[in-house]
Amino acid sequence: TGHRFVHDYLTSDLWEIPSADSHYTERLVRFQRLLSYQLRRPASSTHPMRNEFGLAPSDHVYVCAQNLGKFHPAFVQALAEVMECDPHARLVVTSSRHAWPARTLDEILRRAMGSRFDRIKILPPLSPPKYHELLQVSDVQLDPFPFSGANSTYDAFSFSLPVVTLEGNFQRSRFTSACYRAM
């Protein structure tokens, strides 16, 4: 923070790289375990179907239900490469409740994906139960970088959904990989 009244920063060795002390102005207090916890999400009792989300049984469903701020240009490029490499890929993202971010996400993905844009499903914001159903019908969750998911990672793990991540040097990009290390 660099704030003069903050002297210590609580963190986990599972999150940090060995030289992380140089990333902070505070003294790092390192724990051996993760410092967060979320209860396992209950599975839907209705057994959701892919067609409820406009998806086919044969689709390879890659979900990335993150806010617009996590769609870094390098991550969007990686999404385009996934779509290029897997002709059966369907990328599912959730939009914003507000018009400007929703339009911006659409424009960013349309520009990056080109002809592959027709295999992207942009859903409106989902209620928590509907979001959990989406996770249950997906094949994999793509963790954004350089800003990793946190709650979304726990949510995916609740439904045994694998999360593909690319960790960086800073804590903000290492939450999902820290969860894997904890496992």
C-alpha positions in Angstrom: 0.0 0.0 0.0 2.8 2.4 0.9 0.6 3.8 3.6 2.6 5.1 6.6 0.3 3.4 9.1 0.4 0.0 7.5 3.6 -1.9 8.5 2.8 -5.6 7.8 1.1 -7.5 4.9 -0.4 -10.9 5.6 0.2 -13.3 2.7 0.8 -17.0 1.9 3.9 -18.8 0.7 1.5 -20.5 -1.7 0.8 -17.1 -3.4 4.2 -15.5 -3.4 7.4 -16.1 -5.2 10.6 -16.2 -3.1 11.6 -12.7 -4.0 8.1 -11.2 -3.4 9.4 -9.0 -0.5 10.7 -6.6 -3.1 7.1 -6.1 -4.4 5.9 -4.6 -1.2 6.6 -1.6 1.0 5.3 -3.5 4.0 7.0 -6.4 5.8 5.5 -9.7 4.6 4.1 -12.0 7.2 4.0 -15.3 5.3 1.7 -18.2 6.2 2.0 -21.7 5.0 -1.7 -22.0 4.1 -4.1 -19.9 2.0 -5.7 -17.0 3.9 -9.1 -17.4 2.3 -11.9 -19.9 2.4 -15.2 -20.4 0.7 -17.9 -23.0 1.3 -18.4 -25.5 -1.4 -21.3 -24.4 -3.7 -24.1 -26.9 -3.8 -24.9 -28.6 -7.2 -28.2 -27.8 -8.8 -30.9 -30.3 -8.0 -32.4 -29.8 -11.5 -29.4 -31.2 -13.5 -28.9 -28.2 -15.9 -28.6 -28.8 -19.6 -26.3 -27.1 -22.1 -29.2 -26.1 -24.3 -30.4 -23.8 -21.5 -27.4 -21.6 -22.3 -27.6 -22.0 -26.1 -24.8 -24.6 -26.2 -24.7 -28.0 -27.9 -23.7 -31.3 -26.3 -20.8 -31.5 -28.8 -19.4 -28.1 -27.9 -16.1 -27.8 -25.9 -17.3 -25.2 -23.4 -14.7 -22.8 -22.1 -16.1 -20.5 -19.6 -14.7 -17.2 -18.4 -17.3 -15.4 -16.3 -15.2 -12.4 -15.2 -15.6 -8.7 -15.1 -14.4 -6.6 -18.0 -11.4 -5.3 -16.0 -9.8 -8.8 -16.1 -9.9 -9.0 -20.0 -6.3 -7.8 -20.5 -5.2 -7.6 -24.1 -2.7 -10.5 -23.6 -5.5 -12.7 -22.1 -7.9 -11.8 -25.0 -5.2 -12.9 -27.4 -4.8 -16.2 -25.6 -8.6 -16.7 -25.8 -8.4 -16.1 -29.6 -5.6 -18.7 -29.8 -7.7 -21.2 -27.9 -10.5 -20.6 -30.4 -8.1 -21.0 -33.3 -6.7 -24.3 -32.0 -10.0 -25.9 -31.0 -12.6 -25.8 -33.8 -15.2 -27.2 -31.4 -14.5 -24.5 -28.8 -17.4 -22.3 -27.5 -16.2 -19.5 -25.3 -18.8 -18.4 -22.8 -18.4 -15.0 -21.1 -20.8 -12.9 -19.0 -21.6 -9.3 -19.8 -22.0 -6.3 -17.7 -25.3 -4.9 -16.3 -24.2 -1.5 -17.7 -24.3 -0.6 -21.4 -20.8 0.8 -21.9 -18.8 -2.1 -20.5 -21.1 -4.6 -22.3 -20.5 -2.8 -25.6 -16.8 -2.6 -24.9 -16.5 -6.3 -24.2 -18.4 -7.1 -27.4 -16.1 -4.8 -29.4 -12.9 -6.2 -27.9 -13.9 -9.8 -28.5 -15.3 -9.1 -32.0 -12.0 -7.4 -33.0 -9.8 -10.1 -31.5 -11.8 -13.2 -32.7 -12.6 -12.1 -36.2 -14.5 -15.0 -37.9 -14.4 -17.0 -34.7 -16.6 -14.5 -32.9 -19.7 -16.5 -33.9 -18.5 -19.3 -31.5 -18.6 -16.9 -28.5 -21.6 -16.8 -26.3 -22.0 -13.6 -24.3 -24.6 -14.1 -21.6 -26.2 -11.4 -19.6 -25.3 -11.2 -15.9 -26.4 -14.4 -14.2 -28.0 -14.9 -10.8 -25.7 -17.0 -8.5 -27.8 -20.2 -9.1 -27.7 -19.8 -12.9 -24.0 -19.0 -12.8 -23.4 -22.2 -10.8 -25.5 -24.1 -13.4 -23.3 -22.7 -16.2 -20.2 -24.0 -14.4 -21.8 -27.4 -14.1 -22.3 -27.7 -17.9 -18.9 -26.3 -18.8 -15.7 -28.3 -19.6 -13.1 -25.9 -18.3 -12.8 -22.5 -16.8 -10.1 -20.1 -18.2 -8.5 -18.1 -15.5 -7.8 -14.5 -16.7 -4.2 -13.2 -16.5 -2.5 -11.1 -15.3 -5.4 -10.8 -12.8 -6.3 -14.3 -11.6 -9.8 -15.3 -10.4 -10.5 -15.9 -6.7 -14.1 -16.5 -6.0 -14.6 -17.9 -9.5 -11.8 -20.4 -8.9 -13.4 -21.6 -5.7 -16.8 -21.7 -7.5 -15.3 -23.9 -10.3 -13.6 -26.2 -7.9 -17.0 -26.7 -6.1 -18.2 -28.4 -9.3 -15.0 -30.3 -10.1 -14.4 -28.0 -13.0 -10.8 -27.7 -14.0 -9.3 -24.2 -14.2 -6.5 -23.4 -16.6 -4.3 -20.6 -15.3 -1.1 -18.9 -16.2 0.6 -17.5 -13.2 2.9 -14.4 -13.2 5.3 -13.0 -10.7 2.8 -10.9 -8.7 0.3 -12.2 -6.2 -2.7 -10.9 -8.3 -1.9 -13.5 -10.9 -1.2 -16.5 -8.6 -4.4 -17.2 -6.7 -5.6 -20.2 -8.8 -2.1 -21.7 -8.9 -1.8 -21.3 -5.1 -5.1 -23.3 -4.8 -3.6 -26.0 -6.9 -0.4 -26.0 -4.7 -2.6 -26.2 -1.6 -4.3 -29.3 -3.1 
